[in-house]
Structures are given as structure tokens and as C-alpha cells.
Amino acid sequence: MISEPIRDLDHLEPTTGRIPLAAPDVRPLLGWIVPPLIALLIAAVAIEVWVRLAEVSVWVMPRPTGVIENFFSDFGRYFNEGLKTLGVSLGGLAIGTVAATLLAAGVAHSQVLERAVLPIAIMVKVTPVVALIPLFIIWFGHGWNPKIAIAALITYFPVLINAIAGFRDVDPRMHDYFRSVDASTWEIFRHLRLPAAVPYLFASLKISVTLSLIGAVVAEFFLSGQGGLGAVIWIEQNNLRLEQVFAAVLMLTLIGVTLSTAVVVAERLFSWRLDQPVTAS
């Protein structure tokens, strides 16, 4: 019997049974983050130079360095007020999304309901939300409820329109197949219409998440006694303290970027889950 010669054991590397993990490629992420950061830095430097050389009054345009200094020196205030605005925004987004999705599910199954409800929804959409805030204060009081209602009202329409389109964007052949096997309306909705609507819902959330933040800030302008970044902007603007105004806007920007990023991450995770093959247990 012929056997292969045994190699020198001193040159063999011990095996641990583990597959080495490759380092994650962060270049695509840096490609999205670095260019806008550089653009913002250039813009901030240009404004700083312009304000200093032209001796622009701080009541007209504060220096970016002064805004950054105020932001970090009084970070606790902006963070706490930002949490209030974030709570209103998320509350309104949740209520508006759920209400619009439920209504869209009904509209997708009934043309009568569509003709009855959709024109009213469009009428509410084209009505300036600012005009409804005094009514909401009368109906819901001066607490959190009117602010959440405004945030929900301003977010429901994009979700409604996209959800209706998503629930109806199904493959006719698959729909006929479900009908041929006597699938119930709920089974068709769960296994066919809802998966088809998921991309549309996430597309609407990318818009609505920023609209809910706008609605929260606008409501806080009218209810400044309840706090929030909108109240901070309103109060500091009346006192001509623009560094504080810009610092509050900076916190709002950070919140908006965080919420938008969270929606994108959730969309990718959910899409990954939908792409997984179904295995028998």
C-alpha cells in the first residue's frame, strides 16, 4: 500500500474549527457620510468667515462656532426638550400610520368605501394644518393630545395613498390562484396584499417620519408652555437669541437624521426577513 509522506508537523497551524470572519466593508457607508459632512464643514467655514469679515450682527446671523459652543454647553436642555418633541413625533407617526393603513386596507377591498372616504381625506390634506391647531386645542386641551393629533394628521395622507397603491399592486395571476383554492379574504390579504404593500409602506414612512417632526414643532409653537424644541425656538426667537435658535434647529436635525436612518435600517432588515426561504419545521 502506497501512502503519502507525512509533512513536517512543526509547520502545521493548529485549527480551532472556526471560520475566520471577514472585516465588514465600511466603504459604502463612508461614501454616504463623508461627502455631506465635508459639504457642511465647507458651508460652516464660509459662513464663519463671512460673519467675521462683514461684522454681521449676532441678531442677524450668529457665528457657527458660537452655535456649536452653545449647543454643547447647554446640551442637557436641548436633549431634554428634544425628547419631548421626539415623543410627540413618534406618537403622531404611530397613530397616523396605523389609522391610514387600516383605512387603506378597507379602501383596497371596497370601491364604495374609496368613493366615500378618499375625497374627505383629500379635503383634510389640502386644509392648512395650522388652521386646525386652535380647534384641536379646544377639543383636546393644552396637553400632549393636541400636539400628537397634529403630528398624526400631517402624516396620515402619505401613508394612506401609498398603502392603497401597495395593497392593490398584486400579481393578478397569484390573486386568481388564491381564488382558485378558495382562500379567504383574510388569507389573501395576509399572504398576498400585505407583502406587496410593505415596500410602499416603508416608502411612505421615509416621508412621514420627517412630516411628523414638522407637525410636532408646529404644534409646539402654539403650545409653547408645554415645552419641546418648537417652544424653545419660539421663545428664543422672540428674545433675539439666534445662537439658541440655531442650536435647537441643530438638535432637530440630528433627531430627523436619526429617525430617517432608523426607517432605512428597518426597511433593510424587514426586506431581508421577507427574502428568507421558508423551511419546513
Order of alpha helices (4+ residues) and beta strands (2+ residues): alpha-alpha-alpha-alpha-alpha-alpha-alpha-alpha-alpha-alpha-alpha
